[in-house]
């Protein structure tokens, strides 16, 4: 029995920092992809309905989506809960 096993209770499980970082990256990348996709979709719909199929509403929507994904990713890596919803799986 190693020293770390002797000091931990049986219900405590050690999670390597690589796994924590990988889980955070998975959440950040999927969140950014979803936000950017929603911004793109909103920009396309806005462009078609209101702006005679101009390109700038699409790029504006993509920019807002990517910016929101970046902001939430930054909050996830800093372990702050400012503006980030948490979902327990």
Jmol script that loads the backbone (N, CA, C; Angstrom):
load data "model"
ATOM      1  N   UNK A   1       0.843  -1.169   0.000  1.00  0.00           N
ATOM      2  CA  UNK A   1       0.000   0.000   0.000  1.00  0.00           C
ATOM      3  C   UNK A   1       0.896   1.242   0.000  1.00  0.00           C
ATOM      4  N   UNK A   2       0.618   2.175  -0.914  1.00  0.00           N
ATOM      5  CA  UNK A   2       1.448   3.368  -0.997  1.00  0.00           C
ATOM      6  C   UNK A   2       1.016   4.393   0.049  1.00  0.00           C
ATOM      7  N   UNK A   3       1.815   5.434   0.193  1.00  0.00           N
ATOM      8  CA  UNK A   3       1.546   6.451   1.203  1.00  0.00           C
ATOM      9  C   UNK A   3       0.279   7.236   0.881  1.00  0.00           C
ATOM     10  N   UNK A   4       0.026   7.474  -0.410  1.00  0.00           N
ATOM     11  CA  UNK A   4      -1.169   8.233  -0.767  1.00  0.00           C
ATOM     12  C   UNK A   4      -2.431   7.419  -0.529  1.00  0.00           C
ATOM     13  N   UNK A   5      -2.368   6.130  -0.723  1.00  0.00           N
ATOM     14  CA  UNK A   5      -3.542   5.294  -0.483  1.00  0.00           C
ATOM     15  C   UNK A   5      -3.841   5.211   1.005  1.00  0.00           C
ATOM     16  N   UNK A   6      -2.821   5.238   1.845  1.00  0.00           N
ATOM     17  CA  UNK A   6      -3.020   5.121   3.280  1.00  0.00           C
ATOM     18  C   UNK A   6      -3.629   6.393   3.872  1.00  0.00           C
ATOM     19  N   UNK A   7      -3.344   7.565   3.276  1.00  0.00           N
ATOM     20  CA  UNK A   7      -3.841   8.819   3.836  1.00  0.00           C
ATOM     21  C   UNK A   7      -5.223   9.189   3.325  1.00  0.00           C
ATOM     22  N   UNK A   8      -5.709   8.567   2.256  1.00  0.00           N
ATOM     23  CA  UNK A   8      -7.003   8.905   1.692  1.00  0.00           C
ATOM     24  C   UNK A   8      -8.068   7.956   2.215  1.00  0.00           C
ATOM     25  N   UNK A   9      -9.258   8.492   2.346  1.00  0.00           N
ATOM     26  CA  UNK A   9     -10.365   7.642   2.746  1.00  0.00           C
ATOM     27  C   UNK A   9     -10.793   6.798   1.547  1.00  0.00           C
ATOM     28  N   UNK A  10     -11.471   5.699   1.775  1.00  0.00           N
ATOM     29  CA  UNK A  10     -11.861   4.832   0.658  1.00  0.00           C
ATOM     30  C   UNK A  10     -12.841   5.486  -0.315  1.00  0.00           C
ATOM     31  N   UNK A  11     -13.609   6.468   0.140  1.00  0.00           N
ATOM     32  CA  UNK A  11     -14.589   7.098  -0.751  1.00  0.00           C
ATOM     33  C   UNK A  11     -13.989   8.218  -1.596  1.00  0.00           C
ATOM     34  N   UNK A  12     -12.777   8.651  -1.305  1.00  0.00           N
ATOM     35  CA  UNK A  12     -12.127   9.715  -2.055  1.00  0.00           C
ATOM     36  C   UNK A  12     -11.386   9.125  -3.240  1.00  0.00           C
ATOM     37  N   UNK A  13     -11.641   9.722  -4.411  1.00  0.00           N
ATOM     38  CA  UNK A  13     -10.983   9.263  -5.629  1.00  0.00           C
ATOM     39  C   UNK A  13     -10.086  10.366  -6.149  1.00  0.00           C
ATOM     40  N   UNK A  14      -8.852  10.041  -6.439  1.00  0.00           N
ATOM     41  CA  UNK A  14      -7.897  11.018  -6.948  1.00  0.00           C
ATOM     42  C   UNK A  14      -8.108  11.157  -8.453  1.00  0.00           C
ATOM     43  N   UNK A  15      -8.285  12.404  -8.898  1.00  0.00           N
ATOM     44  CA  UNK A  15      -8.441  12.686 -10.316  1.00  0.00           C
ATOM     45  C   UNK A  15      -7.214  13.452 -10.774  1.00  0.00           C
ATOM     46  N   UNK A  16      -6.478  12.913 -11.735  1.00  0.00           N
ATOM     47  CA  UNK A  16      -5.293  13.631 -12.220  1.00  0.00           C
ATOM     48  C   UNK A  16      -5.677  14.979 -12.832  1.00  0.00           C
ATOM     49  N   UNK A  17      -4.773  15.932 -12.721  1.00  0.00           N
ATOM     50  CA  UNK A  17      -5.048  17.272 -13.235  1.00  0.00           C
ATOM     51  C   UNK A  17      -5.239  17.261 -14.755  1.00  0.00           C
ATOM     52  N   UNK A  18      -4.640  16.298 -15.442  1.00  0.00           N
ATOM     53  CA  UNK A  18      -4.849  16.194 -16.892  1.00  0.00           C
ATOM     54  C   UNK A  18      -6.317  15.950 -17.207  1.00  0.00           C
ATOM     55  N   UNK A  19      -6.966  15.096 -16.423  1.00  0.00           N
ATOM     56  CA  UNK A  19      -8.372  14.798 -16.667  1.00  0.00           C
ATOM     57  C   UNK A  19      -9.245  16.015 -16.407  1.00  0.00           C
ATOM     58  N   UNK A  20      -8.922  16.777 -15.373  1.00  0.00           N
ATOM     59  CA  UNK A  20      -9.687  17.989 -15.076  1.00  0.00           C
ATOM     60  C   UNK A  20      -9.537  18.989 -16.210  1.00  0.00           C
ATOM     61  N   UNK A  21      -8.312  19.175 -16.683  1.00  0.00           N
ATOM     62  CA  UNK A  21      -8.055  20.112 -17.772  1.00  0.00           C
ATOM     63  C   UNK A  21      -8.726  19.651 -19.063  1.00  0.00           C
ATOM     64  N   UNK A  22      -8.673  18.363 -19.352  1.00  0.00           N
ATOM     65  CA  UNK A  22      -9.328  17.836 -20.548  1.00  0.00           C
ATOM     66  C   UNK A  22     -10.837  18.028 -20.482  1.00  0.00           C
ATOM     67  N   UNK A  23     -11.428  17.818 -19.325  1.00  0.00           N
ATOM     68  CA  UNK A  23     -12.865  18.025 -19.170  1.00  0.00           C
ATOM     69  C   UNK A  23     -13.241  19.485 -19.385  1.00  0.00           C
ATOM     70  N   UNK A  24     -12.416  20.386 -18.873  1.00  0.00           N
ATOM     71  CA  UNK A  24     -12.685  21.807 -19.072  1.00  0.00           C
ATOM     72  C   UNK A  24     -12.570  22.186 -20.542  1.00  0.00           C
ATOM     73  N   UNK A  25     -11.543  21.674 -21.229  1.00  0.00           N
ATOM     74  CA  UNK A  25     -11.389  21.973 -22.647  1.00  0.00           C
ATOM     75  C   UNK A  25     -12.576  21.447 -23.450  1.00  0.00           C
ATOM     76  N   UNK A  26     -13.077  20.264 -23.092  1.00  0.00           N
ATOM     77  CA  UNK A  26     -14.237  19.717 -23.791  1.00  0.00           C
ATOM     78  C   UNK A  26     -15.446  20.631 -23.653  1.00  0.00           C
ATOM     79  N   UNK A  27     -15.674  21.124 -22.443  1.00  0.00           N
ATOM     80  CA  UNK A  27     -16.807  22.009 -22.196  1.00  0.00           C
ATOM     81  C   UNK A  27     -16.631  23.331 -22.941  1.00  0.00           C
ATOM     82  N   UNK A  28     -15.433  23.886 -22.886  1.00  0.00           N
ATOM     83  CA  UNK A  28     -15.182  25.189 -23.521  1.00  0.00           C
ATOM     84  C   UNK A  28     -15.337  25.098 -25.044  1.00  0.00           C
ATOM     85  N   UNK A  29     -14.757  24.080 -25.651  1.00  0.00           N
ATOM     86  CA  UNK A  29     -14.841  23.964 -27.111  1.00  0.00           C
ATOM     87  C   UNK A  29     -16.255  23.693 -27.583  1.00  0.00           C
ATOM     88  N   UNK A  30     -16.974  22.818 -26.899  1.00  0.00           N
ATOM     89  CA  UNK A  30     -18.344  22.544 -27.323  1.00  0.00           C
ATOM     90  C   UNK A  30     -19.234  23.765 -27.094  1.00  0.00           C
ATOM     91  N   UNK A  31     -19.035  24.462 -25.989  1.00  0.00           N
ATOM     92  CA  UNK A  31     -19.808  25.658 -25.704  1.00  0.00           C
ATOM     93  C   UNK A  31     -19.533  26.747 -26.748  1.00  0.00           C
ATOM     94  N   UNK A  32     -18.273  26.936 -27.096  1.00  0.00           N
ATOM     95  CA  UNK A  32     -17.920  27.947 -28.099  1.00  0.00           C
ATOM     96  C   UNK A  32     -18.489  27.595 -29.465  1.00  0.00           C
ATOM     97  N   UNK A  33     -18.451  26.334 -29.817  1.00  0.00           N
ATOM     98  CA  UNK A  33     -19.001  25.908 -31.100  1.00  0.00           C
ATOM     99  C   UNK A  33     -20.508  26.144 -31.159  1.00  0.00           C
ATOM    100  N   UNK A  34     -21.205  25.828 -30.086  1.00  0.00           N
ATOM    101  CA  UNK A  34     -22.653  26.037 -30.052  1.00  0.00           C
ATOM    102  C   UNK A  34     -22.986  27.524 -30.111  1.00  0.00           C
ATOM    103  N   UNK A  35     -22.300  28.340 -29.325  1.00  0.00           N
ATOM    104  CA  UNK A  35     -22.575  29.779 -29.314  1.00  0.00           C
ATOM    105  C   UNK A  35     -22.285  30.414 -30.676  1.00  0.00           C
ATOM    106  N   UNK A  36     -21.177  30.021 -31.297  1.00  0.00           N
ATOM    107  CA  UNK A  36     -20.842  30.568 -32.607  1.00  0.00           C
ATOM    108  C   UNK A  36     -21.857  30.125 -33.653  1.00  0.00           C
ATOM    109  N   UNK A  37     -22.289  28.883 -33.589  1.00  0.00           N
ATOM    110  CA  UNK A  37     -23.309  28.383 -34.516  1.00  0.00           C
ATOM    111  C   UNK A  37     -24.638  29.096 -34.346  1.00  0.00           C
ATOM    112  N   UNK A  38     -25.027  29.342 -33.101  1.00  0.00           N
ATOM    113  CA  UNK A  38     -26.270  30.081 -32.867  1.00  0.00           C
ATOM    114  C   UNK A  38     -26.158  31.519 -33.380  1.00  0.00           C
ATOM    115  N   UNK A  39     -25.008  32.140 -33.171  1.00  0.00           N
ATOM    116  CA  UNK A  39     -24.801  33.490 -33.693  1.00  0.00           C
ATOM    117  C   UNK A  39     -24.844  33.520 -35.213  1.00  0.00           C
ATOM    118  N   UNK A  40     -24.264  32.492 -35.840  1.00  0.00           N
ATOM    119  CA  UNK A  40     -24.305  32.397 -37.298  1.00  0.00           C
ATOM    120  C   UNK A  40     -25.746  32.255 -37.791  1.00  0.00           C
ATOM    121  N   UNK A  41     -26.494  31.364 -37.158  1.00  0.00           N
ATOM    122  CA  UNK A  41     -27.888  31.154 -37.559  1.00  0.00           C
ATOM    123  C   UNK A  41     -28.734  32.402 -37.382  1.00  0.00           C
ATOM    124  N   UNK A  42     -28.569  33.068 -36.252  1.00  0.00           N
ATOM    125  CA  UNK A  42     -29.298  34.299 -36.006  1.00  0.00           C
ATOM    126  C   UNK A  42     -28.909  35.373 -37.026  1.00  0.00           C
ATOM    127  N   UNK A  43     -27.624  35.440 -37.369  1.00  0.00           N
ATOM    128  CA  UNK A  43     -27.173  36.418 -38.361  1.00  0.00           C
ATOM    129  C   UNK A  43     -27.731  36.146 -39.738  1.00  0.00           C
ATOM    130  N   UNK A  44     -27.800  34.873 -40.129  1.00  0.00           N
ATOM    131  CA  UNK A  44     -28.358  34.523 -41.440  1.00  0.00           C
ATOM    132  C   UNK A  44     -29.837  34.878 -41.500  1.00  0.00           C
ATOM    133  N   UNK A  45     -30.568  34.522 -40.460  1.00  0.00           N
ATOM    134  CA  UNK A  45     -32.011  34.823 -40.442  1.00  0.00           C
ATOM    135  C   UNK A  45     -32.249  36.325 -40.453  1.00  0.00           C
ATOM    136  N   UNK A  46     -31.489  37.064 -39.672  1.00  0.00           N
ATOM    137  CA  UNK A  46     -31.617  38.524 -39.640  1.00  0.00           C
ATOM    138  C   UNK A  46     -31.257  39.129 -40.986  1.00  0.00           C
ATOM    139  N   UNK A  47     -30.213  38.607 -41.605  1.00  0.00           N
ATOM    140  CA  UNK A  47     -29.783  39.121 -42.899  1.00  0.00           C
ATOM    141  C   UNK A  47     -30.854  38.903 -43.964  1.00  0.00           C
ATOM    142  N   UNK A  48     -31.434  37.733 -43.981  1.00  0.00           N
ATOM    143  CA  UNK A  48     -32.440  37.411 -44.995  1.00  0.00           C
ATOM    144  C   UNK A  48     -33.719  38.206 -44.766  1.00  0.00           C
ATOM    145  N   UNK A  49     -34.152  38.313 -43.518  1.00  0.00           N
ATOM    146  CA  UNK A  49     -35.433  38.953 -43.241  1.00  0.00           C
ATOM    147  C   UNK A  49     -35.384  40.474 -43.266  1.00  0.00           C
ATOM    148  N   UNK A  50     -34.291  41.081 -42.820  1.00  0.00           N
ATOM    149  CA  UNK A  50     -34.299  42.524 -42.627  1.00  0.00           C
ATOM    150  C   UNK A  50     -33.286  43.314 -43.445  1.00  0.00           C
ATOM    151  N   UNK A  51     -32.208  42.710 -43.905  1.00  0.00           N
ATOM    152  CA  UNK A  51     -31.123  43.492 -44.491  1.00  0.00           C
ATOM    153  C   UNK A  51     -30.781  43.112 -45.918  1.00  0.00           C
ATOM    154  N   UNK A  52     -31.721  42.610 -46.672  1.00  0.00           N
ATOM    155  CA  UNK A  52     -31.538  42.309 -48.103  1.00  0.00           C
ATOM    156  C   UNK A  52     -30.297  41.462 -48.374  1.00  0.00           C
ATOM    157  N   UNK A  53     -30.111  40.460 -47.547  1.00  0.00           N
ATOM    158  CA  UNK A  53     -29.035  39.469 -47.694  1.00  0.00           C
ATOM    159  C   UNK A  53     -27.630  40.076 -47.685  1.00  0.00           C
ATOM    160  N   UNK A  54     -27.433  41.019 -46.810  1.00  0.00           N
ATOM    161  CA  UNK A  54     -26.087  41.574 -46.605  1.00  0.00           C
ATOM    162  C   UNK A  54     -25.279  40.615 -45.740  1.00  0.00           C
ATOM    163  N   UNK A  55     -23.975  40.721 -45.797  1.00  0.00           N
ATOM    164  CA  UNK A  55     -23.120  39.788 -45.054  1.00  0.00           C
ATOM    165  C   UNK A  55     -22.835  40.246 -43.630  1.00  0.00           C
ATOM    166  N   UNK A  56     -22.912  41.531 -43.341  1.00  0.00           N
ATOM    167  CA  UNK A  56     -22.481  42.010 -42.041  1.00  0.00           C
ATOM    168  C   UNK A  56     -23.310  41.466 -40.870  1.00  0.00           C
ATOM    169  N   UNK A  57     -24.624  41.215 -40.994  1.00  0.00           N
ATOM    170  CA  UNK A  57     -25.321  40.640 -39.830  1.00  0.00           C
ATOM    171  C   UNK A  57     -24.829  39.228 -39.486  1.00  0.00           C
ATOM    172  N   UNK A  58     -24.416  38.483 -40.497  1.00  0.00           N
ATOM    173  CA  UNK A  58     -23.886  37.140 -40.250  1.00  0.00           C
ATOM    174  C   UNK A  58     -22.574  37.236 -39.477  1.00  0.00           C
ATOM    175  N   UNK A  59     -21.686  38.104 -39.922  1.00  0.00           N
ATOM    176  CA  UNK A  59     -20.403  38.255 -39.240  1.00  0.00           C
ATOM    177  C   UNK A  59     -20.577  38.837 -37.847  1.00  0.00           C
ATOM    178  N   UNK A  60     -21.541  39.720 -37.684  1.00  0.00           N
ATOM    179  CA  UNK A  60     -21.819  40.271 -36.362  1.00  0.00           C
ATOM    180  C   UNK A  60     -22.307  39.168 -35.416  1.00  0.00           C
ATOM    181  N   UNK A  61     -23.206  38.324 -35.901  1.00  0.00           N
ATOM    182  CA  UNK A  61     -23.698  37.210 -35.085  1.00  0.00           C
ATOM    183  C   UNK A  61     -22.596  36.232 -34.729  1.00  0.00           C
ATOM    184  N   UNK A  62     -21.728  35.921 -35.689  1.00  0.00           N
ATOM    185  CA  UNK A  62     -20.601  35.023 -35.416  1.00  0.00           C
ATOM    186  C   UNK A  62     -19.666  35.654 -34.395  1.00  0.00           C
ATOM    187  N   UNK A  63     -19.433  36.941 -34.507  1.00  0.00           N
ATOM    188  CA  UNK A  63     -18.566  37.635 -33.553  1.00  0.00           C
ATOM    189  C   UNK A  63     -19.133  37.634 -32.152  1.00  0.00           C
ATOM    190  N   UNK A  64     -20.427  37.898 -32.027  1.00  0.00           N
ATOM    191  CA  UNK A  64     -21.052  37.867 -30.705  1.00  0.00           C
ATOM    192  C   UNK A  64     -21.009  36.458 -30.121  1.00  0.00           C
ATOM    193  N   UNK A  65     -21.284  35.458 -30.940  1.00  0.00           N
ATOM    194  CA  UNK A  65     -21.254  34.073 -30.458  1.00  0.00           C
ATOM    195  C   UNK A  65     -19.864  33.646 -30.028  1.00  0.00           C
ATOM    196  N   UNK A  66     -18.872  33.957 -30.831  1.00  0.00           N
ATOM    197  CA  UNK A  66     -17.498  33.598 -30.490  1.00  0.00           C
ATOM    198  C   UNK A  66     -17.026  34.359 -29.250  1.00  0.00           C
ATOM    199  N   UNK A  67     -17.413  35.612 -29.135  1.00  0.00           N
ATOM    200  CA  UNK A  67     -17.043  36.393 -27.961  1.00  0.00           C
ATOM    201  C   UNK A  67     -17.671  35.857 -26.696  1.00  0.00           C
ATOM    202  N   UNK A  68     -18.928  35.451 -26.780  1.00  0.00           N
ATOM    203  CA  UNK A  68     -19.589  34.879 -25.606  1.00  0.00           C
ATOM    204  C   UNK A  68     -18.963  33.533 -25.239  1.00  0.00           C
ATOM    205  N   UNK A  69     -18.624  32.732 -26.239  1.00  0.00           N
ATOM    206  CA  UNK A  69     -17.948  31.467 -25.975  1.00  0.00           C
ATOM    207  C   UNK A  69     -16.591  31.677 -25.322  1.00  0.00           C
ATOM    208  N   UNK A  70     -15.866  32.679 -25.782  1.00  0.00           N
ATOM    209  CA  UNK A  70     -14.566  33.001 -25.193  1.00  0.00           C
ATOM    210  C   UNK A  70     -14.721  33.456 -23.742  1.00  0.00           C
ATOM    211  N   UNK A  71     -15.698  34.326 -23.486  1.00  0.00           N
ATOM    212  CA  UNK A  71     -15.901  34.844 -22.137  1.00  0.00           C
ATOM    213  C   UNK A  71     -16.277  33.720 -21.167  1.00  0.00           C
ATOM    214  N   UNK A  72     -17.149  32.829 -21.600  1.00  0.00           N
ATOM    215  CA  UNK A  72     -17.533  31.726 -20.726  1.00  0.00           C
ATOM    216  C   UNK A  72     -16.377  30.748 -20.545  1.00  0.00           C
ATOM    217  N   UNK A  73     -15.583  30.537 -21.585  1.00  0.00           N
ATOM    218  CA  UNK A  73     -14.412  29.675 -21.464  1.00  0.00           C
ATOM    219  C   UNK A  73     -13.393  30.243 -20.497  1.00  0.00           C
ATOM    220  N   UNK A  74     -13.204  31.545 -20.545  1.00  0.00           N
ATOM    221  CA  UNK A  74     -12.296  32.197 -19.612  1.00  0.00           C
ATOM    222  C   UNK A  74     -12.777  32.019 -18.174  1.00  0.00           C
ATOM    223  N   UNK A  75     -14.081  32.152 -17.964  1.00  0.00           N
ATOM    224  CA  UNK A  75     -14.636  31.970 -16.624  1.00  0.00           C
ATOM    225  C   UNK A  75     -14.502  30.523 -16.156  1.00  0.00           C
ATOM    226  N   UNK A  76     -14.635  29.582 -17.068  1.00  0.00           N
ATOM    227  CA  UNK A  76     -14.494  28.172 -16.699  1.00  0.00           C
ATOM    228  C   UNK A  76     -13.059  27.879 -16.275  1.00  0.00           C
ATOM    229  N   UNK A  77     -12.087  28.375 -17.012  1.00  0.00           N
ATOM    230  CA  UNK A  77     -10.694  28.111 -16.660  1.00  0.00           C
ATOM    231  C   UNK A  77     -10.253  28.857 -15.406  1.00  0.00           C
ATOM    232  N   UNK A  78     -10.875  29.984 -15.106  1.00  0.00           N
ATOM    233  CA  UNK A  78     -10.524  30.729 -13.893  1.00  0.00           C
ATOM    234  C   UNK A  78     -11.296  30.233 -12.681  1.00  0.00           C
ATOM    235  N   UNK A  79     -12.193  29.294 -12.872  1.00  0.00           N
ATOM    236  CA  UNK A  79     -13.044  28.738 -11.810  1.00  0.00           C
ATOM    237  C   UNK A  79     -13.916  29.792 -11.148  1.00  0.00           C
ATOM    238  N   UNK A  80     -14.368  30.759 -11.929  1.00  0.00           N
ATOM    239  CA  UNK A  80     -15.349  31.713 -11.416  1.00  0.00           C
ATOM    240  C   UNK A  80     -16.704  31.339 -11.995  1.00  0.00           C
ATOM    241  N   UNK A  81     -17.747  31.728 -11.346  1.00  0.00           N
ATOM    242  CA  UNK A  81     -19.086  31.391 -11.810  1.00  0.00           C
ATOM    243  C   UNK A  81     -19.805  32.610 -12.370  1.00  0.00           C
ATOM    244  N   UNK A  82     -19.075  33.611 -12.802  1.00  0.00           N
ATOM    245  CA  UNK A  82     -19.668  34.841 -13.309  1.00  0.00           C
ATOM    246  C   UNK A  82     -20.272  34.608 -14.687  1.00  0.00           C
ATOM    247  N   UNK A  83     -21.573  34.529 -14.769  1.00  0.00           N
ATOM    248  CA  UNK A  83     -22.266  34.418 -16.041  1.00  0.00           C
ATOM    249  C   UNK A  83     -22.225  33.044 -16.667  1.00  0.00           C
ATOM    250  N   UNK A  84     -21.843  32.029 -15.906  1.00  0.00           N
ATOM    251  CA  UNK A  84     -21.733  30.681 -16.459  1.00  0.00           C
ATOM    252  C   UNK A  84     -22.754  29.782 -15.779  1.00  0.00           C
ATOM    253  N   UNK A  85     -23.574  29.129 -16.589  1.00  0.00           N
ATOM    254  CA  UNK A  85     -24.504  28.148 -16.040  1.00  0.00           C
ATOM    255  C   UNK A  85     -23.769  26.848 -15.802  1.00  0.00           C
ATOM    256  N   UNK A  86     -24.096  26.170 -14.732  1.00  0.00           N
ATOM    257  CA  UNK A  86     -23.511  24.874 -14.463  1.00  0.00           C
ATOM    258  C   UNK A  86     -24.600  23.822 -14.576  1.00  0.00           C
ATOM    259  N   UNK A  87     -24.272  22.745 -15.251  1.00  0.00           N
ATOM    260  CA  UNK A  87     -25.200  21.649 -15.430  1.00  0.00           C
ATOM    261  C   UNK A  87     -24.546  20.409 -14.869  1.00  0.00           C
ATOM    262  N   UNK A  88     -25.189  19.791 -13.908  1.00  0.00           N
ATOM    263  CA  UNK A  88     -24.628  18.579 -13.317  1.00  0.00           C
ATOM    264  C   UNK A  88     -25.105  17.376 -14.107  1.00  0.00           C
ATOM    265  N   UNK A  89     -24.165  16.584 -14.545  1.00  0.00           N
ATOM    266  CA  UNK A  89     -24.512  15.413 -15.333  1.00  0.00           C
ATOM    267  C   UNK A  89     -24.489  14.173 -14.483  1.00  0.00           C
TER     268      UNK A  89
END
end "model"
wireframe off; spacefill off
backbone 0.3
color backbone group
